[in-house]
Amino acid sequence: MQRKPLLDVTEHGVRCLLVPVAPEPHDLLSPREHEVARMVGRGYTNKQIAGVLEISLNTVSAHMRRIFTKLGVGSRAAMVAALTGENLAAG
């Protein structure tokens, strides 16, 4: 996908082009959100994640909501696909 340039100037025969770059999905998450996401990818339930990380189920749910929002996804499968670079539409 080509993005519209934010700046396109030529100075002294040198063209300078500034385009926005979207961050990689994994760069959007905090270290704890990465940990939760990895566990989801390994098939852990929210309850299992809470037990392993010694946090409440509500805290796991809050992490999941933030991850979904940051990645723009609506399911655990879509979250894992976004973080692993898989295309759910393929196949």
Buried (B, 14 or more C-beta within 10 A) or exposed (E): EEEEEEEEEEEEEEEEEEEEEEEEBBEBBEEEBBBBBEBBBEEBEBEBBBEEBEBEEEBBEEBBEBBBEBBEBEEBEBBBBBBEEEEEEEE
